[in-house]
Amino acid sequence: MQQFSDLSISNESKQTLSSLGFETLTAIQNLCINHILNGKDIIAQAQTGSGKTLAFALPLVERVIPQQLQPQALILAPTRELCEQIAGVIKSISTHKANLKIITLYGGVPLRSQVTSLSFGADIVIGTAGRLNDHLFRKTLNLDGIKTFILDEADRMLDMGFYDDIIKITKSIKSSPQTLLFSATYPQNIQKLASCILKNPINIRVEQENRVNIKEIVYESRDKFMATLSILRSYKPSSVVIFCNTKIQTDDLSAFLYDEGFDVATIHGDFEQRERNEALIEFSNGSKPILVATDVASRGLDIDNIELIINFDTPFKAETYTHRIGRTARAGKDGIAISLVSTAKKEFLDEIMPNARLESLNTLLVDKNFVLQGLFSTLHIAGGKKDKLRKGDILGVLCKDLELDSWDVGGIDIFEKSSYVAISRAVVKKSASKLRDTTIKKRKFRSWLLDK
């Protein structure tokens, strides 16, 4: 497989990628990057976790010139979480490009604040279809200078009913941009969309490499709450995502597991953006090792080391099943995907999950004393990038001033106005109390624990 050092990109980009630990291209990167650098339109079929974000982000960073009058690149994504993840990747590989401005536009954030940000200019705009059309309708977003148009997880956007919105956005781009379409599946509506917006595209397909590492099991049960409890107490995972089809079922299952002593994070469509962000942070940093979610989390959930996926509710389509179980067995590791069904209809199972094996719950060795709890608790600090805070600043205060050992500090996530730190539960309350009276970069910041 090709090395990043062999690509026809700037030495600055090569140095940045090397510092981030990127050496060898994944399959999708190997097939896409050179075509994108050469200005070709592409339609690429690849799963989440295949490295596709970097496949389009790297050529984009190479070609964008900072501080132009209008946005040069537009990226469409189905969810707020994926927009932020894409922005994070682009920011991480563009540190050598001074003054490159990236703006994310999605619902759940006041439109007025986005208008203010746009008024100062943007080089790359990343957003959801609905919010982008809001700005286009109000004439607060000008797409006349777009040279690169990217649609990520296009099949998911069409599943959400955004076909007409995408076409409207496309018609608002007056230039003839290079267009890149990425999709995990390739149904008929994707083919129709591609024929409308792509020019002589190169078709690229990468099979899901990690599917062979996923053990797929189906259990039949009329009491799925107790079945989930038995599975957790039998498999004893360190990290698990449980998918439900409805918001009510998500809330009910989370409450049930919480009452049984498990640490659970929850997200669904009714959660505000801040709540969703904090739930994902607590899950990813190990404060809450169980995530119960609707399919809002099945796409763009970019977290390694998820050992177990449980489909509390069976998805209605094979594509959704594929997206869900693709959260496990990342980076060559093994994973388990378990589905619960009230009645095991063979025809239905063969259609949705043809590789799954039907087993009996009676074969499970259940440890009734087992509960899955987080090793950390998450501390929220009311300061972030706008306050010039860096991970090293926070880690230094925790280890030097608060006298914590380095292993007592887990993940540190820094956003524009907030920072989140995972701290060992054995010392977190004492640390939280001390931090309120301690300065970071000669300033005091409000802080509090997320755990209720």
N, C-alpha and C positions, 0 to 999 in steps of 0.2 A: 504494500500500500504506500502511496505517495506521502512524502514528508512536507510539512508546512514550509520548511526551509527551501524546498524545491520550487515553490510557486513563484509566479511572476508578480510579486507584490513588493512593496517598499521594504527597505531594510528596517525602518522604524516599526512597521507592522510585524515583521518577523521577530524582532526583539521583544515586542509586547506579547506576542503569542508564546514565545519561549518562556518569558517570565511568569506566564500564567499556567505553564505546564503543558501546553499544546504542542505535540510533536508529530503524531501520525494522523492523517485524515481518516475519518470514518467513511463508510461506503458512499453515503449520500454526498458528503463533502467532496470526495474524490471524483464523483460523476458530475457534480454541478458547478463547482467553483470556476473552473477554467472557461466553461461555456458562458457563465454570467460575466466574468471579466471580459469576455469577447463580445458582450452586448447582445447575446441571444435571448429570446424569450424561451422560457422553459415551463413545462408542467411536470412536477415531480411528485411521485407517490411514495411517501415514507412515513413511518410511525413517529409519534412523539418519543423523544429519547434517543433518536438516531443521530442527532447532531445537526439537524436541518437548520436550526436557527443560525448557527455559525456559518452554515453553507451560504446563506444569503447576506448575513451581516458583514462578513469579511469583505466581499467585493464591494458592498455598499460603502463601507468606511473608506475603502481605497479611493472611491470615485467622488465622494462628496467633498465639496469645497466649503469650509466654514464661513459663516457671516455673509451669505448671499442675501439678497432682498426678499426672496421667496423660498418656500420649502422646495427642496430638490428631490425628496423621496417620501413616498406615502406607503405605510404598511397597515393593512387591515387585519384584525384578529377578532375572534369571536367573543372573548371575555376580557374583563379588566385585568385579571390576574396574568393572562398571557401577554397583554400589552406591556405590563410592568416587567415581566420576565425578558421579553424581547429588548426593551429599553435597557435593562441591566446588562445583557450580553453586549449590546452595542457600546455602552459606556465603558465596559471593562476592556474592550479591545481597541478603544479609540483614545486612550489616555495621552497618546503622543500627538493628537490633533487638537491643538489649543482652540478654545472658543467654539467647539462643535456643540450646537444646541439641539437637544432632543426634547420633544413635547409629546406627552400622552394625553389623549382625549377620549374619555369614556363617561358613561352615566354614573350617577351616585356622587358626583363632584359638582359644586356650583358652576354653572356655565360662565358666570361673570368672571371668576378667577381664571378660567381657561382663556377667555377673550383677552384679559390683561396680559397673560403670558404670550399669546400669539402676537399681540401688538408690539412686543419687543423682538419679534422675529424668531424663526425656527428653521433649522436645516433639514431635520427629519421629523416627520409627524407619524405617530403610531396611535391608532384608535379603533374603536368599534364602529360598525356601520351606522348605527342609529345616531350616535353623538356626532359623528362626522357630518351626517346629513343635516343635523340641527345647525351646525356652524355654516354649512354651505347655504342653507335657507336664509340665515341671518347675515350672510356675506361677511362673516368674520374669519373665513378661511379661504385663501386664494390658492388654487391648484395649477395656475397657469405655468409655473416653472418646474413641474414634476418631470423628472427624467427617469425615475425608477418607481414602479408600482408593484407592490408585493402583497399577495393574499396568502396568509398563513392559516392552516387548518380550514381551508375553504369548505370542505364538506360539512364541518360543524356549523359554519355560518349559514349554509343553505338549510341545514336541519332546523335552524332557529328562525327560518323564514326571511332571510335577508337578501334574497336574490334580487328583488326590485331595487333595494337600497344600494346594492353593489353596482348595478347597472347605472343608477343615477350618479353615483360617485364617479364611475368611469366616464360618463358623458361630461362631467364637470372638468375633466382633465383635457385641456385644449391642445396640449402637445401630443406627441406620439411616443409615449415612454416605453422603455424596456419593461416587460411585464413578466412576473414570476409567480406561478401558482403552485402552492404546496398543499397536499391533501393526503390524509391517511388512507382514504378509500377513493374509488373512482366510479361512483354511480352515474347514471344517465344525466342527472341535472348538472354534475360537474363537467361532463363532456359538452353539454349545451353552453354552459358559462364560458368554458375555454374557447369554444368556437367563436364566441362574441368578442372576447377581449384579447386573445393572443394572436400573434402574427407568426405563422410558420414555426410553431414551438418545437423544441427538442423534448421528446418524451423520455422521462427517466423514471425507473421503478426500482425500489429497493425493498426486498422482502423483509418482513419483520424478523430480524436475526435472533432475538431473544425468546421467541415463542417456544423454541425447543427446550428452553431451560425452565419453563413454567409447568408445574404439575397441576393439572386441572381436575377438580373433583366436584361431584354433585351429591348433596345429601337431601333426602326427602324428609320433610318434617311439617307437622301441622302447627307446632308451636315454635316459630322461628326465633323468638326472643330467647327461649331456653336452649335452642339449638346453637345460637350464636355464643351463648355463655359456655356451653360444653366444648365448642370448637376452640375458643380462646383458652380454656383451661386444659385442653388436650395438646394443642400445638404450641402453646406458650411462646408466641412471637414477641419480638422486641419492638416491632413497628407494624401497624396494620391499618389499612383503609377499608371502611365498610360503606358500600354504596346502597342507597335506598332510592326508590322511584318518586317519593313524595316528601314534601317538607314536614308534614305531620309525622310520618313514620320516622324521619330523621330525628326529630325532637324527642319522640317517644323512646326510641332505641337509646339515644344518648342519655336520657334520664334514667332508663332502666340500668344501663351499664354503670352510670355514676353511683346509683344506689347500691350496686354490688361491689363498689370499692375501686372501680377502674377510673383512670384519668383520661378524660375524653374531650377532644376538640370537635366542634360542630360547625359546618357551613352549609347554607342553602341560599336560595335566591332572595329571601326576605332579610338577610343580614346586610347591614350597612358595610360600605367598603372598609372602614376601619376595623370592624368586627371580623370580616373575612380575612383581612391581612393578619390580624393578631392571632386568629385561629391557626392559620397556616404557619406562622412563625413559631407558635408554641408546639405544633406538631413536628416541624422540621428540626427544631433544636432539642427535642427530646423531653420537653416539659410535659407534653401530653402525647403519649405514644400511640393513641388511637384517634383516628379521624373518621367521623361519621358524616357522610356528605351525599347530596344529590349529584347529578351528573355535571353540575356547575364546576366540580373539581376534577372530573375525569379527563379533561383536556387541559393541557398547559400546566399540569402538576409536575414540576420538575424537581423531584426529591429522590435521592438515591437511598438504598438500603431499606426499602419497604419489603418486608419479608412475606407478608400475607395480604391478599385481597379477599374480601368476603362480599359477594353479591347477596345482600339480605333480600333484595327484590331482584328477580330475573329481569334483565333489560329486554326491551321489546324487539330490538334489532341486533343482528350479529355484529354490525359495525360498532354499536355502543359497547357490546361485550368486549370486543377487541381493544377498544380504547381504555376500558376500565382495567383489564388485566395487564395491559401494557405498562402500568405503574410499577409492577414488580419485575424481578429478574433483570435489573439494569446493570450495565457495565460488565456483562458476562457472568453475573451471579445467578444463582438459582432462586426460584420463587414459587409460591403456592397460590392458586386461585380457587376459591371455594364458592359454590353457588348453592343457595337454598331454594328448594321448590316444594310447593305444597302437594303437587301430584307430578310424578315423573312421567310425562308423556314423551315417548321415544321420538316421535316425529318432530316435536317442538325442540327437544334437546339437540337432535341431529342438525337442525337448521341453525340454531343460535350458537351452540358450543359443541361442534362435532368431535373435538379432541378430549372432551371431558369423560371421566369414568364415574359411574354411579356406585356409591358406597353406602354402607349403613352406619348411622350414628352409634349403633350398639357396639361397634368395633372400637370406638374411641376410649382411650385410657384417660379418664378425667381426674384432674387434681382439684378437688373442691376448695382447697385453700389458696389456689393461685389467683393473684390479682396483678394486673399490669399497671404499674404506676411510673410516673416520670422520675428520672434521676435529677432533674433540674426544675427550678421555677424561673419564670421570666420576669425581669425587672424592666419597667418602662421608664426611660429617661426623657424628659421633655426638652430635648435638644438634639439637633442633627446636623446635616450637611450645611444648612444655612448658618449654623453657629460654628462652622469650621471644625466640627468634631470628627475624629478619625478613630478607627478601631484601636490603634495604638494608644491614643489618649485615654480611652476608657479602660483598657486593659492595664495601663500603667498605674492609674489611680487605684484600681481594684487590688492589684498585687503589691504596690508600694505603700499607699496610704492606708488601705483597709487590711493589708497583710494577708490577703488570700493566696493560697497556692495556685499555681497555674492550672492544675487539674480541677480546681473548683469552678473554673470559668469555662462555659461552653461557647455556643455560637453568639456572635455579636452582629446584629443587623442595624445598619444606619440608613435612615431615610431623610427627607428634606428637613422635617421639623421634629422627628422622633428617633430614638434609638432603643433597641431591645437587647438585653443581655441575659443569657442563660447562666444561672448560678446554682451550684450544688445546694440541694435542699437542706443539707446539714448546717449550712452557714448563711442561707439567704436572708432570713429575717434579721439577723444581727447585721449583715452587710447593708441591707436596705435602710436600716436605722442610721448607720454610720454615714452612708452616702449622702443623706439629706443635709449633713453638716460639713460635707467635704466639697471642695471646689474642683472643677475640671477645667483646665486652661484658665484658671483664675476667676472662674464664674461658678456660682451655685445654680444647679438645675433641679427643678422638682422631679421627684421619682416616686414610683409606687409599684407594687406587685400586681401582675395581671390576675393571678389566682384569686378566685372569689372565696 
